[in-house]
Amino acid sequence: MADKKLEQELFKEKQEIQKIEEELNLNIAGRLARDFLKNPLTPVIAFVLFLFGAIALMLTPREENPQIDVPSANVIVVYPGASSKEVKNIIVDPLSRKLNAIVGVDHIYGMAKNSVGVVTVVFKIGQNKELSMEKLYDRIFQNLDYLPKGAWKPIIKPNDIDEVPILTFALASKKYNDAELYRMAQRMLTPLAGVKNVSIVGIKGGHKREFDVILDASKLAAYHISLGQVANALKKGNVDYPLGTFEKKRFSIPVEYNGFVRKLSDIRNLLVANYNGKPI
């Protein structure tokens, strides 16, 4: 009996020594964690924290495309007749160097195609959009003299990060060609734009109906007609403008001249010039 009591006392002393050693080895974080695990209020505190988290999650506003200010724009320069290599060397590269010097620009990249160059300017996140566009416009129009002769005035198209398509309709057919499908898509624009909360409706891809006009240089020279005269006649012959109104007592009917080119015969019947009193 005396031996068992002695063993029990020794065992208790060892346990007390271990507790003291653990207490000495634990830092503040360890002691707090130990007390938290042994505290009967721990489940209640955990439930309250979970409840507050759920409420915060439900009340926090969420957006599919959150408002982030990343100003950017495409600068488009048309240089008729130039190859993609010429556009790159004469327009895209020099314009990129000029625009890269604008304060707040993050990066610039360009694209050159035959007769067209596009330089995309992206400003740093958080830059004021209006101020960034003003700086871009100022820098471009201050350097218009660097553009080659014959190049068109630059077109600046700002990009809006919020203009993300949420719905796309694709038109495909084995019966109708690309031009007819394009006209169908055009007819869809008006009703789609009238849908509530719709901001922008546009057409991507497809081919507009067009006519290729092949000129005979010898006949042009014989009738003393320039390319500009032909282009001007085509432009003036493809218009629609009002002629007035037909008035009655109870109603008024607008009268318009529908001069849009719709078929090949419309182009053949265009008046280009007069030569010795004869229409050409």
SVG drawing of the C-alpha trace seen along z (x, -y; Angstrom):
<svg xmlns="http://www.w3.org/2000/svg" viewBox="-58 -73 68 75">
<polyline fill="none" stroke="black" stroke-width="0.4" points="0.0,0.0 2.8,-2.4 4.5,-1.7 1.3,-2.4 0.7,-5.7 4.3,-6.7 3.9,-5.9 0.7,-7.9 2.4,-10.9 5.3,-10.7 3.0,-10.5 1.1,-13.6 4.3,-15.5 5.5,-14.5 2.2,-15.8 2.5,-19.1 6.1,-19.5 5.0,-18.8 2.3,-21.4 4.7,-23.9 7.2,-23.2 4.4,-23.6 3.3,-26.8 6.9,-28.1 7.3,-27.0 4.0,-28.5 4.1,-32.1 1.2,-34.6 -0.5,-33.2 -0.3,-29.6 -1.8,-30.6 -4.7,-32.4 -5.3,-29.5 -5.3,-27.0 -7.7,-29.2 -9.9,-29.7 -10.2,-25.9 -11.0,-25.2 -13.5,-28.1 -17.2,-27.0 -18.1,-30.2 -16.0,-29.3 -18.9,-27.7 -21.1,-30.7 -18.3,-33.1 -17.7,-31.0 -21.4,-31.1 -21.7,-34.8 -18.6,-35.4 -20.1,-33.1 -23.4,-35.0 -21.7,-38.3 -19.7,-37.0 -22.9,-35.7 -24.6,-39.1 -21.6,-40.9 -21.5,-38.6 -25.2,-39.3 -24.9,-43.1 -21.6,-43.5 -22.4,-44.9 -21.3,-42.8 -20.9,-43.5 -20.1,-41.2 -17.8,-43.9 -16.8,-46.2 -16.0,-49.8 -12.2,-50.0 -10.7,-53.1 -8.3,-51.9 -8.4,-54.6 -7.4,-53.4 -8.0,-54.5 -7.3,-53.4 -5.7,-55.9 -6.5,-55.0 -4.6,-56.6 -5.5,-55.9 -2.7,-56.2 -4.2,-55.2 -2.0,-53.1 0.7,-52.3 1.8,-48.8 1.8,-47.4 5.6,-47.8 5.4,-51.4 2.5,-52.1 4.6,-50.5 7.7,-52.5 6.2,-55.8 3.1,-56.0 2.8,-53.3 6.4,-53.4 6.8,-57.3 3.4,-57.8 4.0,-55.2 7.2,-56.9 5.3,-60.3 2.4,-58.9 4.7,-56.8 6.0,-60.1 2.6,-61.0 2.6,-61.0 0.5,-58.1 0.8,-55.8 1.3,-52.2 2.0,-50.5 1.4,-51.0 1.1,-48.6 0.5,-49.1 -0.8,-47.2 -0.1,-47.9 -2.1,-46.8 -2.2,-47.9 -3.3,-51.6 -4.2,-51.5 -2.3,-51.8 -3.7,-51.4 -1.9,-52.5 -3.5,-51.4 -2.7,-53.5 -3.4,-52.1 -3.0,-54.3 -2.2,-53.1 -5.0,-51.9 -6.7,-54.7 -5.8,-57.5 -8.6,-60.0 -10.3,-59.1 -11.2,-62.6 -7.8,-64.0 -6.0,-61.1 -8.1,-61.5 -7.3,-65.3 -3.6,-64.6 -3.9,-62.0 -5.8,-64.5 -3.3,-67.3 -0.3,-65.1 -1.7,-63.8 -2.8,-67.2 0.5,-68.8 2.3,-66.3 0.1,-66.2 3.0,-67.7 5.0,-64.4 2.4,-62.5 3.3,-61.9 1.6,-63.8 -1.5,-62.0 -2.3,-60.5 -5.7,-61.1 -6.4,-63.0 -6.1,-60.5 -9.3,-59.1 -9.3,-58.6 -11.7,-56.0 -11.7,-55.7 -12.3,-52.3 -14.7,-51.8 -14.1,-48.8 -17.8,-48.6 -18.8,-48.0 -18.6,-44.3 -21.2,-42.3 -23.5,-40.3 -25.4,-38.7 -24.4,-37.8 -26.6,-36.7 -24.9,-34.8 -26.5,-34.7 -25.6,-31.9 -27.3,-30.5 -26.7,-28.3 -29.4,-30.2 -28.3,-33.8 -24.9,-35.3 -22.8,-37.5 -24.3,-40.8 -27.9,-39.6 -27.1,-38.4 -25.5,-41.8 -28.7,-43.6 -30.7,-41.3 -28.4,-42.2 -28.9,-45.9 -32.7,-45.4 -32.3,-43.8 -30.4,-46.8 -33.4,-49.1 -35.6,-46.6 -32.7,-45.4 -31.6,-49.0 -35.2,-49.6 -34.9,-46.9 -34.8,-48.3 -31.3,-48.8 -29.6,-48.1 -26.7,-50.6 -25.0,-49.8 -25.9,-47.5 -23.5,-46.8 -22.6,-44.4 -19.3,-42.5 -18.1,-40.7 -20.1,-40.2 -19.7,-41.9 -21.5,-45.0 -22.8,-44.9 -20.5,-46.7 -19.7,-47.2 -16.3,-47.2 -15.9,-50.0 -13.2,-49.2 -12.1,-52.2 -10.7,-52.3 -7.7,-54.7 -7.8,-55.3 -11.5,-56.3 -10.9,-58.6 -8.1,-60.3 -10.2,-60.6 -13.1,-62.3 -10.7,-64.3 -12.2,-62.9 -10.2,-62.5 -10.5,-59.9 -11.7,-62.6 -14.7,-63.3 -15.7,-59.6 -15.4,-59.3 -17.4,-62.5 -20.1,-61.3 -20.4,-58.0 -20.5,-59.8 -23.2,-62.2 -25.2,-59.5 -25.5,-57.5 -27.5,-59.9 -31.0,-60.3 -32.3,-63.8 -35.7,-65.5 -37.4,-67.3 -40.1,-69.0 -43.6,-68.2 -47.0,-67.7 -49.4,-69.7 -53.2,-69.0 -55.7,-70.4 -55.6,-67.5 -52.2,-65.8 -48.7,-66.5 -46.7,-64.0 -42.9,-64.3 -41.3,-63.8 -37.8,-62.4 -35.4,-61.6 -34.2,-58.0 -30.9,-58.0 -29.1,-55.1 -27.4,-52.8 -29.1,-49.4 -28.2,-47.7 -25.6,-47.7 -27.8,-49.7 -27.9,-52.6 -24.1,-53.0 -24.2,-52.7 -26.8,-55.5 -24.8,-57.9 -23.8,-61.2 -20.1,-61.7 -19.4,-64.8 -20.3,-66.5 -18.1,-66.2 -18.9,-68.5 -22.5,-68.8 -22.9,-65.1 -23.5,-63.4 -20.8,-60.9"/>
</svg>
